[in-house]
Structures are given as structure tokens and as C-alpha cells.
Amino acid sequence: MSMAPRPDPHSPALHAADSHDLIRVHGARVNNLKDVSIELPKRRLTVFTGVSGSGKSSLVFSTIAAESQRLINETYSAFLQGFMPTLARPEVDVLDGLTTAIIVDQQRMGADPRSTVGTATDANAMLRILFSRLGTPHIGSPQAFSFNVASISGAGAVRLERAGKTVKERRDFSITGGMCPRCEGRGKVSDIDLSQLYDDSKSLSEGAFTIPGWKSDSFWTVRVYAESGFVDPNKPIRQFTKKEMQDFLYKEPTKVKVEGVNLTYEGLIPKIQKSFLSKDREAMQPHIREFVDRAVTFAVCPECDGTRLTEAARSSKIAGISIADACAMEIRDLAEWVRGLDEPSVAPLLGKLLHTLDSFVEIGLGYLSLERPAGTLSGGEAQRTKMIRHLGSALTDVTYVFDEPTIGLHPHDIQRMNDLLLRLRDKGNTVLVVEHKPEAIAIADHVVDLGPGAGTAGGTICYEGTLEGLRASGTITGRHLDDRAVLKETVRTPKGMLEIRGATRHNLRDVDVDIPLGVLCVVTGVAGSGKSSLIHGSIPAGAGVVSVDQGAIKGSRRSNPATYTGLLDPIRKAFAKANGVKPALFSANSEGACPTCNGAGVIYVDLGMMAGVETPCEECEGKRFQAAVLEYHLGGRDISEVLAMSVTEAQEFFGAGEARTPAAHAILERLADVGLGYLSLGQPLTTLSGGERQRLKLATHMADKGGVYVLDEPTTGLHLADVEHLLGLLDRLVDSGKSVIVIEHHQAVMAHADWIIDLGPGAGHDGGRIVFEGTPADLVAARSTLTGEHLAAYVGT
């Protein structure tokens, strides 16, 4: 049975508390859900399937998990709630039987330079305690081994009440921290090339600055330097005295008066660091990013050699190993080292640390090291790292919610992930999983299939029951569950080679490989085998190379597919031309915005310490535009109606008739090509799934002039039925003369390839080598690698 057995309620043996064995959802209408009602068994593993955009995440994350978190947040004081994210009640009639929900999603971990795998999982905290107890020489408390704590010392007078009198005493204090003073615990130092900031043969009055936006007449920047009195504005910079140069480059913030206005003067170096280097590089405008790349170089800190720690912290050792050495080891090697320590005084600590490290190995992340920056983990690695915290948790009867936990996993590793999900269930927890992979759907106690289509064509329950019932149900998922791509009878002939020689990035072992051009080349191997290091690290990202990775899309709730792809520009121009007005009127971020909500469509009310409230704008009714702007039409539709269209509808609308706009139609065709026909043009980017964001990036880059496309797991978030559509798109790209290199784990993409490069044989230091090069048919025939074995099983040979 897929449902949890429910004893007869009239049986005298049944306790009233044992009757609550279902999560009941009635009348859910979040996003595209159409009055969905469903009962889910507790303490079972339920998998939610359906095409991308069918409503899986809306039901699981935005309804069940969101309401659970909202109810838990309401148990805290009003003061604490003021610091928590605002959660409105989901649009649903009844939600009953909820338990505490823990969401383990694909969101990347914070890219703070001080956040590492070790700090994110408490493994570092336990190591610091271990070294403070056993390390020789003894240098101090656990803080002495932390690269986030700086060493501080000081002295001064303190007042004390003693015997009815106030007395003064001198006190000294010192904190011994482990932070390297040179790089401040970052492991890297930045060096600024002064020749990129100014031309030292010119004076300030002659326009010596070469920094973008720093014009010679700029009052707030250049004139502060010229008229500060610290330097001679008419003297070439190379002729500055030593003091002038010190003040020019490094002076602390100082108040100066320029033309009667009080301004702050600051040395050029700290000013550049604050104005450019403190910002996210990806969020910069292209010309600013180009300047930063040119002017700033990042190098390993020479003082700590990239370990982030002081010399004292590195000098304290256990069995010849320092904490820096321990953090640099692969986690599986570190686990073996900890296992070899026999010290009864810290036995409980060693046991807990070993459990955490073994969990990394079990979950397939033994190839990572604790010093690995958290921001460099892929979406799948980040999700599995978050799982580490929950595997050893003492909590039971919790609802764990997973968003495609098999992302980034080789078929060989999926079974390991399945075992972990079943372990969580067997501890008495409810496990809800959104998933597309047949191998992961196979372990479900209960399957819920949403659809039948995406967007407005989805949002209903198509099937609920067992896996066998799903196969026979006739739904899209049921029909495609046993789909198997076949090996090509003939493969394309390469038109050239991209040579990579002596690649040594990360775990690569002096790899030499020729990547064929003009064909579909798939790079595969277990997670951590070196695929991304080889492709992203060795293929120069420049002219002719278009790289579409899994990085997050930068955008606020105001951003949507129309703004991100540039589609809104031709649409605005078409509206402006048809009505004889300015294009800016048709932007919700410019002149056409509703004055009440400033073009957001909703009004945010901050209730101080209480949770804030978000309500649709009454003035524009959520349409985001002024009423006067909505009087202008194109093809019988106003701008808000156009933004509410799906890509498919808009493609037809802008393809013919009065609204025919070739520039907009071309962008819409690319969006439809990557399987995003169901998205509405005005849907906020913040509501898109990881797979949708990557395909949106792919659609944007398809207009680029590059000859080589590098795609990083494009099947992420794709339903089985959509994989075939993606293969057709890849074929069209290759047939149009492009070279397509795909990093992928999906067997259907491997079977469809013209050439396969397989890395391995394992992960971390067990990988980093080419274990196979050739056609998919040769790989299946040889069965010499893990990938070959799984591909052979997949194609049924």
C-alpha cells in the first residue's frame, strides 16, 4: 500500500493522537494551482512529478512548507518576528495535519569569502575545539584557530565599586584569534594596478584619472582631490612628493571644504576598494566589470599561503597535522585521520566529528575539503551539504522537503541519495520530494503527478497512488517514465579540434585532451571527477565561447523574463510607434509606473516589529501601470495584457497582424525553443525554478555570435518529456554550424552525443583523469567505466 495504514477508529486500541496520519490540503490556489485538494500520508516518502511549471513547487514549497513555517514563526515574540522574513498565508481553504517543515533546496550557499564547507556544517567548530585541547604547543582557546576572529589587545582604567568607594584600576585584556592579519581571513589578497587608475604623466587638472565615470569636472570625486589642499593639482602625479603620494593614495577619511561645501576626502586606494571591490562583480555594468578585471589582481596571501590562519595557529599540531593541513585534506582522508586518534578525554567530540565527516562521504561529497569556499559549490553540492545537518538530527516527525536532490549526481551516486532519503523516512519523518529522475521516483511510497501541462495548462492533480499505477495512468509522466533514448546509428564528423594541454586546475592530473568541434560533445563522470574544472577552467571564455552555467540570475522582484531577455525594448518601441508617444511610458520602472505602488503591482506595509503585509495595489489592481498608459493599445491589447501573456501566446500575437514585431518575435522563438513557452512575460524572476533560470539564460545567449556553446547540465529541472525537446534544440544548434559541449549526467543526452569524454574513475584525488574518449556506442561496448556500465543498462544492451 502507498498510503499509511489507518486502524479502525472504533477499535478500542486506537489512541486519538494516532488518528492524525495525513496532511490534508483543500482548495489550494497558489500560483497556477486550480483549487487542488489532496491528502498526503505522514511518515512516508511522497514524490511529486509533472512537467516543469505544472505546479509541483507551488503545492509543496509555496503551500505546505510555507504555511508550516508561517505557523512556527507566529509562536515567536513580536520582537523576533520583526527580524524574520515576511510570510503571508498561502491561498488555500484548509491545511490540516502539518508538522514542522525543513526545506532543503537548491539555493546556492552564501558567497561570503569567509564561508567555507567547514563553517557551514559545524565541522570547523569541532576541529577548533579538538586542536585547542590536543594541539601542541598549546596556543589558546578554540578562537585561536578561527580565521574569523582577529587578535586584539588593549589596556585602560576601569571604575569599580569597592567597600562603598569608587576606585580606579588598570586592566589589560587580549584576545588571541586565528585570523591572518595580512588577508583578514580571506586567504587571498588584492593588488591594485595603479597604472590603470591614472596616467602619472598628467596632473589632476589635466584629467589624469582613467577610472570609468571619473570625469575631470566631477564635483564629488575628481575635484575633491584637486581642491583638497593635500596635493598640487597642476603637478604631474609622478612628480608628487612622498607625503603627497601618501595622502593621495592612502589618507584616512578627512573632512575638507570645497567651494564652501563640506566633503570627505579619502585616499584613492580605500575609495576604489569601497566603491568597486565591495560590490558583486556579476552585478556590475560590463564596462565597470572590465575595468575591475583590468585594475585588480587577486593572489594567494603570501603570509598564510592561502590557509587564512596565523602562523601560531598553523604551528600547533596533533600527530604532525595542523588545523590548516586538516582543512586542506579531502574529507574522506580527514575522516580516516580522525578515526586514528585515540584520546579518551575528547572521545564524545571525536565521535560527533567523525559522524559529520562520514556523512559527507555517505552522501557522495567525500572529495570536498573543509576549506572549500561555500560559494563555489554547485546547486546539487550545496543541497547535499545542507542535508549533512539533518542526517544526525535527533528530531523526528518532521516534514523534510527536497527540491530535486539528484541534481548534479551521476547515475552511480543516485542510489546513495535514495538510501539517505529512505533513512530520513525510517526515522519517522515525512519526506516530500519534487523529482524528475525515474530512479528517484522508483523509491516512492506515494506518487503525486501534477499537470497535465505547464502554466495555465497545469495546476491539477492528474494521478495519485503507487508507481505501478502511475505507469498505467496514461499521464505525460506515466507515458514517459520508461522512455529510453537509443544510440545514434551514425555520428557527426568533427570539423576541427579544441586542444587542451597540461590541465591541472583543482584535481586535474596534467590532462591532455582534444575536444571535437562541429559536433555534440558530452563531458561526463561522477560528481567531483573534474568535469567543470576541465571545461570551465581550460576553455578560454572569450570571443566565440558562450558559457551557460548554473550561476544565479541577478534580478529583483521587478525583473521578469521580458526585462531579462531584452524583449521589453522592442515591445515598448512598438507600443510607442503605434500610439505616437514615448517608449518610457510603457515601462513599469519608469514614467508609466503606477504612482501608488511605484510600478511594483503590490504595496508593502511594514508593521514595525510585526510581520509586514503585501497587498495588491488598489489603484492599478496589480497591473503596475498608470490608468492613462492602459488607454494605449497595440493589436487590441494594452501593455499589462501583453505582459500577462504566456510566451506561446505572445509568439502568435507578435508574429502577424497589426502587432507584428520581428525583433520581439525572434526573442520569443528562442524562449519557446528552450521549453519556456508556458512562462508569462511579466512573471517575477524570483519565482522561477533553477532549471527555468538556466534555460532563460540559454535563450538569451542563443542570440550571441559565439561558435562554441558550453552548457552545464541543461537537463536540470527538466521533465522526461522535455528532455527529448532539449535534444532537438541541441541538434539544431549543431546543425546550424555551432560546436556544443555539454557537461551532463543524464543518460539520454549521453546516448544522443556524437562524442563522449568520460572523467574519473572516481571523485577528488581519485579522479582528474580521462578514462574514456570516443562514441557512445564504443563506451557501451567497452563498459570499462562506471558511466559505460550505467549507459549500457540504460539503453538495454
VOVEX-996070 format. One line per field, with one value per residue (C-alpha): residue number from 1; x, y, z. Coordinates in steps of 0.5 Angstrom, whole numbers. Layout:
N
n <- c(NUM;...) .
xx <- c(X;...) .
yy <- c(Y;...) .
zz <- c(Z;...) .
***
This chain:
797
n <- c(1;2;3;4;5;6;7;8;9;10;11;12;13;14;15;16;17;18;19;20;21;22;23;24;25;26;27;28;29;30;31;32;33;34;35;36;37;38;39;40;41;42;43;44;45;46;47;48;49;50;51;52;53;54;55;56;57;58;59;60;61;62;63;64;65;66;67;68;69;70;71;72;73;74;75;76;77;78;79;80;81;82;83;84;85;86;87;88;89;90;91;92;93;94;95;96;97;98;99;100;101;102;103;104;105;106;107;108;109;110;111;112;113;114;115;116;117;118;119;120;121;122;123;124;125;126;127;128;129;130;131;132;133;134;135;136;137;138;139;140;141;142;143;144;145;146;147;148;149;150;151;152;153;154;155;156;157;158;159;160;161;162;163;164;165;166;167;168;169;170;171;172;173;174;175;176;177;178;179;180;181;182;183;184;185;186;187;188;189;190;191;192;193;194;195;196;197;198;199;200;201;202;203;204;205;206;207;208;209;210;211;212;213;214;215;216;217;218;219;220;221;222;223;224;225;226;227;228;229;230;231;232;233;234;235;236;237;238;239;240;241;242;243;244;245;246;247;248;249;250;251;252;253;254;255;256;257;258;259;260;261;262;263;264;265;266;267;268;269;270;271;272;273;274;275;276;277;278;279;280;281;282;283;284;285;286;287;288;289;290;291;292;293;294;295;296;297;298;299;300;301;302;303;304;305;306;307;308;309;310;311;312;313;314;315;316;317;318;319;320;321;322;323;324;325;326;327;328;329;330;331;332;333;334;335;336;337;338;339;340;341;342;343;344;345;346;347;348;349;350;351;352;353;354;355;356;357;358;359;360;361;362;363;364;365;366;367;368;369;370;371;372;373;374;375;376;377;378;379;380;381;382;383;384;385;386;387;388;389;390;391;392;393;394;395;396;397;398;399;400;401;402;403;404;405;406;407;408;409;410;411;412;413;414;415;416;417;418;419;420;421;422;423;424;425;426;427;428;429;430;431;432;433;434;435;436;437;438;439;440;441;442;443;444;445;446;447;448;449;450;451;452;453;454;455;456;457;458;459;460;461;462;463;464;465;466;467;468;469;470;471;472;473;474;475;476;477;478;479;480;481;482;483;484;485;486;487;488;489;490;491;492;493;494;495;496;497;498;499;500;501;502;503;504;505;506;507;508;509;510;511;512;513;514;515;516;517;518;519;520;521;522;523;524;525;526;527;528;529;530;531;532;533;534;535;536;537;538;539;540;541;542;543;544;545;546;547;548;549;550;551;552;553;554;555;556;557;558;559;560;561;562;563;564;565;566;567;568;569;570;571;572;573;574;575;576;577;578;579;580;581;582;583;584;585;586;587;588;589;590;591;592;593;594;595;596;597;598;599;600;601;602;603;604;605;606;607;608;609;610;611;612;613;614;615;616;617;618;619;620;621;622;623;624;625;626;627;628;629;630;631;632;633;634;635;636;637;638;639;640;641;642;643;644;645;646;647;648;649;650;651;652;653;654;655;656;657;658;659;660;661;662;663;664;665;666;667;668;669;670;671;672;673;674;675;676;677;678;679;680;681;682;683;684;685;686;687;688;689;690;691;692;693;694;695;696;697;698;699;700;701;702;703;704;705;706;707;708;709;710;711;712;713;714;715;716;717;718;719;720;721;722;723;724;725;726;727;728;729;730;731;732;733;734;735;736;737;738;739;740;741;742;743;744;745;746;747;748;749;750;751;752;753;754;755;756;757;758;759;760;761;762;763;764;765;766;767;768;769;770;771;772;773;774;775;776;777;778;779;780;781;782;783;784;785;786;787;788;789;790;791;792;793;794;795;796;797) .
xx <- c(0;2;-2;0;-5;-10;-13;-21;-23;-28;-22;-21;-14;-13;-11;-14;-7;-5;-11;-7;-3;-5;-3;-10;-10;-16;-17;-10;-10;-3;0;-3;-6;-13;-17;-13;-15;-10;-9;-1;1;5;12;12;16;12;15;12;12;10;13;17;11;6;5;10;14;7;4;10;14;9;3;5;12;11;5;8;14;9;5;12;14;8;10;16;15;13;20;23;18;21;27;24;22;15;11;3;-2;-2;-8;-12;-18;-16;-9;-9;-4;2;9;15;18;25;27;33;33;38;39;47;50;53;59;62;69;70;64;67;64;67;64;57;57;60;66;71;68;69;76;78;76;80;86;85;85;90;95;102;104;98;96;90;82;78;78;86;84;79;80;74;77;82;88;86;90;89;89;86;83;76;72;70;65;69;67;63;68;69;76;80;84;89;87;90;86;88;84;88;85;87;86;91;93;95;89;84;82;80;86;87;90;88;93;91;95;96;97;90;87;91;96;102;105;99;97;90;87;89;85;90;84;83;77;70;66;71;71;76;70;66;65;64;70;76;75;75;82;84;82;83;90;93;96;98;93;98;104;104;103;110;113;109;113;113;108;103;103;102;96;94;93;92;90;84;78;78;73;75;72;71;67;64;61;64;66;70;77;79;86;85;86;81;76;77;76;70;66;68;71;66;61;59;63;57;52;57;56;60;65;66;67;72;76;76;79;84;86;85;89;88;93;94;96;104;104;99;100;92;90;87;91;96;103;101;95;99;105;100;100;96;100;104;98;96;89;91;93;87;82;86;85;80;74;75;82;81;75;81;86;80;79;86;86;85;84;79;79;75;72;65;68;71;65;61;66;67;60;59;65;63;56;60;63;56;53;58;62;68;72;71;75;73;77;73;69;62;60;64;59;54;47;47;53;50;44;47;52;45;43;49;46;40;42;45;39;35;29;23;16;19;17;23;22;27;28;31;36;39;41;49;49;52;47;52;51;43;43;47;42;36;39;39;32;30;34;30;24;25;27;19;19;15;19;17;21;20;24;24;29;26;31;29;21;22;23;17;11;7;7;3;3;1;-1;-3;1;5;3;-4;-5;-3;-4;-9;-8;-7;-5;-4;-2;3;9;6;-1;3;6;-1;-4;-3;-1;5;10;7;8;15;17;20;23;30;34;37;45;45;47;51;55;57;65;69;71;77;79;80;87;87;94;97;91;92;86;84;84;86;92;96;90;91;85;82;75;72;69;62;59;55;61;58;63;61;64;62;61;68;71;74;69;67;75;77;72;71;78;81;77;78;72;72;71;67;65;58;58;52;53;49;50;44;41;41;35;30;22;21;25;22;23;21;26;32;32;31;24;21;25;22;15;16;18;12;7;10;10;3;1;6;8;15;17;19;11;11;16;13;20;20;15;9;9;3;5;1;6;11;10;11;4;3;4;9;7;12;9;15;16;10;11;10;4;4;-3;-5;-5;-12;-10;-8;-10;-4;-3;3;2;-2;-9;-7;-2;-7;-11;-6;-7;-3;-6;-12;-8;-6;2;-1;-5;1;6;0;1;5;11;7;1;6;9;3;1;8;8;3;-2;-2;2;8;14;20;25;20;18;26;27;20;22;28;24;20;26;28;22;19;13;9;12;8;13;11;13;18;25;25;19;23;26;33;32;28;33;38;34;32;40;41;35;39;45;43;43;50;55;59;61;62;57;59;53;53;48;42;37;37;29;27;21;23;18;22;29;27;25;32;36;32;35;42;42;39;45;50;47;47;55;56;60;56;60;55;57;52;50;43;44;39;44;50;46;45;52;57;63;64;69;69;73;74;75;73;72;77;84;81;79;82;84;81;78;75;74;70;63;57;57;64;63;57;61;67;64;70;68;62;59;60;56;50;49;49;44;40;40;39;45) .
yy <- c(0;7;10;10;4;7;3;3;9;5;0;1;0;7;13;19;22;16;18;24;21;25;32;35;40;43;49;51;56;59;61;56;51;50;49;43;38;32;28;26;20;22;18;16;18;22;24;30;29;33;38;44;49;44;47;42;47;52;46;43;49;55;52;46;48;56;55;51;56;61;58;56;64;66;62;67;74;80;83;77;76;83;80;74;74;76;70;71;66;62;62;55;54;48;46;41;36;40;38;43;43;43;46;43;47;48;55;57;58;65;67;71;70;67;62;55;48;47;53;52;45;46;41;47;49;42;42;48;45;39;43;47;41;37;41;42;47;50;57;58;57;55;62;62;57;61;65;70;72;77;78;84;87;93;97;102;104;101;104;99;100;97;98;104;107;108;106;106;100;99;93;89;85;81;76;71;70;66;71;72;80;81;78;78;71;71;67;72;79;84;88;95;96;104;105;103;108;115;117;119;124;128;133;132;139;136;130;124;119;114;111;110;116;120;126;132;136;131;135;129;126;129;136;134;131;137;142;139;142;136;135;140;139;143;138;131;126;122;129;128;129;122;126;128;121;118;123;122;114;112;118;116;120;127;133;138;144;145;152;152;145;140;134;128;127;120;116;114;106;106;110;105;99;101;104;98;92;91;90;84;83;80;86;91;94;91;97;97;90;90;96;92;86;90;94;89;82;77;73;68;71;70;71;65;61;62;58;64;63;66;63;61;57;53;52;48;40;34;28;32;35;43;45;48;41;38;43;42;35;31;30;22;23;27;22;17;21;23;15;14;19;15;20;18;26;28;22;25;30;26;21;27;30;23;22;29;27;20;23;27;21;17;23;23;29;26;29;36;39;44;50;50;56;55;60;55;49;47;47;40;40;46;42;36;40;42;35;34;38;33;26;26;30;28;31;26;27;33;34;35;38;37;40;35;32;28;35;34;27;21;15;12;17;17;10;13;19;15;11;17;20;13;13;20;17;11;15;17;23;25;26;30;30;34;30;28;22;15;12;17;16;9;9;13;10;15;19;25;27;35;37;36;42;48;55;56;49;46;46;40;33;28;22;20;13;8;8;2;6;12;7;5;12;15;22;25;23;16;15;18;14;8;13;11;14;10;10;14;10;15;20;27;28;33;40;41;40;45;43;43;41;40;42;42;46;43;36;35;31;34;33;33;32;34;37;36;42;42;36;35;33;31;31;26;23;22;29;31;28;34;36;43;44;42;45;52;52;51;53;61;65;70;71;65;62;62;59;58;56;54;61;65;70;77;81;83;82;88;83;79;75;81;85;80;78;85;83;89;94;92;92;99;102;98;101;108;108;105;111;117;117;116;109;110;111;103;101;100;102;109;114;109;107;107;113;109;103;105;100;94;92;91;95;93;95;95;94;95;89;85;82;86;85;85;87;88;96;98;104;100;93;90;92;96;102;109;108;113;109;103;107;106;99;95;90;91;90;94;93;90;85;83;82;77;73;67;66;62;67;73;69;69;76;79;74;77;82;90;88;84;86;82;83;81;75;73;73;69;64;63;62;57;53;52;50;56;57;57;63;69;75;79;73;76;72;71;66;62;55;53;50;55;60;56;56;63;64;60;63;70;67;64;71;71;71;65;59;54;53;51;48;46;41;43;38;41;41;38;33;27;29;36;32;30;37;39;34;37;44;42;38;45;49;44;43;51;50;51;47;45;42;39;37;32;26;25;18;21;26;22;17;22;25;25;24;23;25;21;23;19;14;17;24;28;26;19;23;28;23;22;15;14;18;16;15;13;6;5;7;2;-4;-3;-2;0;6;7;11;6;1;5;8;0;-1;5;3;-4;-7) .
zz <- c(0;-2;4;11;14;19;24;25;29;33;36;43;42;38;41;39;38;33;28;25;20;14;11;9;3;1;-4;-6;-11;-10;-17;-22;-17;-19;-13;-11;-6;-3;3;4;8;14;16;8;2;-3;-9;-14;-21;-27;-33;-31;-29;-27;-20;-16;-12;-12;-8;-4;-2;-3;0;5;7;7;12;17;17;18;24;27;26;30;36;37;40;36;37;34;28;26;24;20;13;12;10;8;9;3;-1;1;4;9;11;17;20;18;22;23;15;14;7;4;-3;-9;-7;-7;0;1;-3;3;2;10;9;8;7;15;17;14;17;24;23;23;30;33;30;33;40;38;37;43;47;44;40;42;43;46;44;47;46;40;38;37;31;28;22;23;30;30;35;40;46;50;57;60;67;70;75;81;87;93;100;99;95;87;86;79;77;71;67;61;56;50;45;41;35;29;23;19;19;12;9;14;14;7;4;-2;-2;-8;-11;-15;-21;-20;-28;-29;-24;-27;-32;-28;-33;-33;-27;-24;-27;-34;-33;-30;-28;-32;-28;-31;-29;-26;-31;-29;-28;-23;-17;-12;-14;-18;-15;-8;-10;-14;-9;-2;-1;0;-7;-12;-18;-23;-22;-26;-21;-22;-19;-12;-6;-2;3;-3;-5;1;2;-5;-4;3;7;12;11;13;12;7;5;-3;-5;1;1;7;4;6;3;2;-1;-8;-6;0;-4;-10;-5;-2;-9;-13;-10;-4;-10;-13;-20;-23;-22;-25;-31;-37;-37;-30;-29;-35;-31;-25;-28;-31;-25;-19;-19;-13;-11;-5;1;2;9;11;4;3;10;13;19;23;24;31;29;24;29;34;31;33;31;26;23;24;23;16;14;17;13;6;6;3;8;7;8;14;17;17;21;26;26;28;34;41;46;52;54;48;46;45;41;36;35;33;29;26;25;21;16;15;13;8;5;5;1;-4;-2;1;-5;-2;3;9;7;0;0;0;-6;-10;-9;-15;-13;-12;-8;-3;-3;0;4;8;9;13;19;19;18;25;28;34;31;29;26;22;15;10;3;-2;-9;-14;-9;-15;-19;-20;-19;-23;-24;-20;-14;-14;-11;-5;-5;-5;1;5;4;6;12;14;13;17;23;23;18;13;6;1;-6;-12;-17;-25;-25;-26;-21;-15;-17;-16;-8;-7;-2;-5;-12;-14;-21;-23;-30;-35;-38;-35;-33;-34;-37;-31;-23;-23;-20;-25;-21;-14;-12;-13;-18;-22;-22;-25;-31;-33;-31;-38;-36;-39;-33;-34;-41;-41;-35;-38;-44;-46;-52;-57;-59;-66;-72;-75;-71;-74;-76;-73;-76;-72;-65;-59;-56;-48;-46;-39;-35;-27;-24;-18;-18;-26;-27;-32;-37;-45;-49;-56;-56;-63;-66;-70;-66;-60;-55;-48;-42;-36;-30;-23;-18;-17;-22;-25;-31;-29;-28;-35;-39;-35;-33;-39;-45;-45;-44;-49;-57;-60;-53;-50;-43;-40;-32;-26;-23;-20;-24;-22;-21;-16;-16;-21;-26;-31;-37;-41;-38;-37;-44;-47;-50;-47;-51;-58;-55;-52;-58;-62;-57;-57;-65;-66;-61;-62;-55;-51;-50;-43;-42;-43;-37;-30;-28;-31;-33;-34;-27;-22;-17;-12;-12;-16;-21;-16;-17;-10;-3;2;9;14;21;25;30;27;20;14;10;2;-1;-9;-11;-11;-16;-21;-19;-19;-27;-25;-30;-29;-32;-38;-40;-41;-46;-51;-55;-60;-64;-59;-52;-47;-44;-38;-42;-46;-40;-38;-44;-44;-49;-53;-54;-55;-60;-64;-62;-65;-71;-75;-76;-73;-67;-72;-69;-72;-66;-61;-64;-65;-58;-56;-61;-57;-51;-54;-56;-49;-47;-43;-48;-41;-38;-37;-40;-33;-28;-23;-24;-16;-17;-23;-21;-22;-29;-31;-30;-33;-39;-39;-39;-45;-49;-48;-50;-56;-60;-58;-64;-61;-65;-58;-53;-47;-43;-35;-34;-38;-36;-29;-27;-34;-34;-38;-44;-44;-45;-52;-54;-51;-55;-61;-59;-58;-65;-69;-65;-68;-75;-75;-75;-68;-63;-57;-51;-45;-38;-37;-32;-36;-40;-45;-47;-47;-52;-56;-56;-62;-58;-50;-46;-39;-33;-27;-25;-18;-15;-12;-12;-15;-21;-25;-31;-38;-37;-44;-51;-56;-59;-54;-58;-56;-49;-48;-52;-47;-41;-38;-33;-29;-34;-39;-34;-33;-40;-42;-37;-40;-47;-45;-49) .
***
